[in-house]
């Protein structure tokens, strides 16, 4: 890859920043950008997953402190996502650039439609839960989070459909290196009825597992570049930290719209390049 090191650092930082805001993973933006700059898919995909892993690590502490991460839910859907990531990574070396772009573009479009099609707030504050600290309820797929000083309880629904969507997200993550967060966050929010802030934080926290799974396959295939990888990780760590800090200050409706607009832009750019 002929891109200067500082450019790679800047791209990693900017993409991780935006990705951590919406819980979609920085690679959703990085991989299409690299493809547009002429980088081959087999090179772009590992860099995308490295960005996802670094952004997940950087944002994790902030989200945990805010009680937004639901570990049990995250690990449940991650089992399906990691399985899909292995399958996708194994097949990624033989997929054409045009097909990869179309798969990525269509998936981003689906995520955008899911994020933008709903208005209002589904999960509302309940005064009787005010004495409980924000966080997950042990042994369940429910919990509560703090919304402007008020407690908002929630409980994940439609688990089979959510797992199916996570499996698809994992396959796409392994194929393209985008991490799959752009599908996992809308799936948790719109299919499983988890508040978008919890969905975004939980997705960001678990994306590192999906990324690590795919990176193991890429390492065996000899597709990891130490120099480019180190540069993109350095940028992603900074961008992910700043993005996670700002995410806690954005209201849920704005966050959902922001995620949808980003995905819509990604879909338009990626699909447009294949026409």
N, C-alpha and C positions, 0 to 999 in steps of 0.2 A: 504494500500500500504506500502511495506516494504523498499522502497528506502530511504536512508538518506536525510535529509533536504538539505544539501549542494549540493548533486547530483541533486536534483530537481531544485535548484536555478541555477546551472550551465547549466543544460539542457534547462531551460527556457530562459536564457540569450543567449546561443549559437544559439538556434533555432530562437529566435526573431531577432537576428542580421542578420542571413542569410535570413530569411523571409522578413525583411524590405528592404534588398538590391534588391530583385527581385520582391517585391510587391505580394508575394504569401502567406504571413502569416506564422508565426513561427510554427503554429500547423501542417502544412504540413509535417514538419520534426519531431516535438515532438511526435505526436500521433503514427506514425510508430515505433519510437524509444521506446516509452513506451510499445507498444505491443510486441516488440522484447525482452524487459526486463521482460516480463511476467505479465504486468499490464493488468487487465481486461478492455475490451472496455468501459464498463459503467463507469469506473473510469477515463480512459484516455481521453474520449471525453470532459468532463467538464474542465479538466486541459488544453486541447488544446484550447478551446474557451477562457479561461482566459488568455492564452498566446497571443492570437489574439487581445483581447481587450486591454491588457496592451501595446503590441507593437504598436497598432494603436494610442493610446494616446501619447506614447512617441515620435513617429515619426511625428505626426501631425504638430507640430509647425514648424519644419524644412521645411517640404514640403510646408506649407502655405507661409512661408517667401520667398521661391523660386518661388512662383507662379505656382506650378506644379499641385495643386489640383483643379479639376473642380467640384464645388459643385453641380451644376444643373445636370450634367451628373451622378455624383456619387449617388445622391439621387434618380435619375430616375431608375437606374439599381438596386438600393438597395431595392426598393419596391418589385421587383420580387424576389430578393435574400432572403429578410426577410420572405416573404410568404413561400418560399421553406424551409427555416430554421425551421419554426414552424412545417411544415409537417414532415420533417426529424427527428426533435427532439422527436416528439410524437411517431414515429415509432422506434426510436433507441433502446429502452429498450428490444425489442423483436427480434432484428436482431442478427444472429450468428456471432462469431468472424471471421470465415472463409469468410462468405459472405461480411462482412464489409471490410476485407482486400482486397478482390478482387475488390469491388466497388472502393475503394480508389486507388488501384493500376492502374486499367484501366483508371480512371479519370486523375491520374497523368501522365500516358502515353499519353493520348490525349493532355494534356497541353504541354508536352515536344515536341511532334511532331509539334504542332502549333508554338511553340517558335523557334524551330530549322530549320523548313522547309523553312523559308524566309531569304534571305541575303540582305545586303544593307540597305539603309534608305529610307523609303517611303515618309516621310514628310521632305522637304528641306527648308533651310532658304530663306526668301524673303526680299530683301533690303528695299522695300517700307514700311515694317512694323516695321522698326528699331526704330522709334520714340515712339512706343507704349510700355508700361510696360508689363512684362510677366503676364499672368493670363487669366481667362476666359472672354469671351465677354458676358456681361449681357443679359439675355433673350434668349440665344442661347445655342447650344451644341458644340460651337466652342470656340477657344481661340488661344493663342500662348505661347510658352515657349522659354527661352533663351538657345541657344546652342553655347557655346564658344563665347559669345558676340554677336551672331546673332539671329534675331527673326525668329522663325519657326511657321507659322500659321497652324491650323488644324481645322477640323470639323467632328464630329462623324457621321458615316453613318450606314446603315443597322440596325436601332434601333430595329425592331421586333426580328431579329435574335439575337441581343445582349441581349435583355430581356429574350428570351428563354434560352440562355446559362446561364444567371444569375440565373434564376429559378432553373435550374439543379444544379448549384453551391451551391445554398442555401440548397437544399435537401441534398446534400452530406455533407455540413457543419453541418446540424442538425443531420445527421446520425452518422458521425464519429468525429465531433469536430474539423475539420481541418480549418474551416473558409471560405473555398471556394475561396480564393484568387488565388490559383494555376489554377483555371479555369477563374475567372473574369478578371485577367490581360491579359492572352492570348486572351480572347474574345474581350476585348476592343481594343487590339492592332491589332489582325488579322482579326476580323469580322467587327469591327466598324472603323478601320483605325485611331485610336488614337495613337499618338506617345508613345512608350513603357515607357518612363520616366513619362509622364502624366498618363498613364494607371496604372503604378505601384504605383505612389503616391496617385492617386485618390482611387485605390483599398485599399491601406493600410489605408487611412483616413476613408473609409466607412466600413471596416471590423469590426470595433468596434460595429457598429449597428447590423450587422449580428450576431456577437458573443453574444451581449446582448439579442437578441431575443431568441437564443437557450438556453442561460444560465437561462432565466426566466423559461423555461420548465424544465430544469434540477433541478432548485431550488425547484420547486413544487414536483418533483419526489424524492427529498431528496438525490440527487447525488453530492452535492457540499461539499468538505472537506475544512474546514477553514485552517488547518495547511498546507496541501499540496498546496492549492490554493494561500495562502499568499506567500509561497516560490517561486512558479512558476511566480507569478506576479512581485515579487521583481527582479528576474533575467531578465524577459522579458522587464521591464522598462529600464534597463541599456542596454541590447542588442539592443532593438529597437531604442534607441537614437543614439547609435554609428553607427548602420547600416544605418539609415537615413542620417547621416552626410556624410558617405562615398558614398552613392548612388549618390549624386549630383556631384561627381567627376568622375564617370564612364561613358564612352560614351555609346550611346544607343545600338549599335551593340553588344558590350561586355556584356551589361546588359541583353540583350535578350538571348545570348548564355549561360550566367551564369544561368539564370532562367531555360532554357531548360535542361541543364546538371543536375541541382539539381532535377528537376522533374523526369528525366530519372532514376536517382539513386534511388529515392523514389519508383518509379514504380517497378524497378527490385528487390529491397529488399522486398517490401510488397508482390508482386505476388509470388516471389520465396519462401516465407515462407508458402504459401498455396499449393504448389505442392508436 
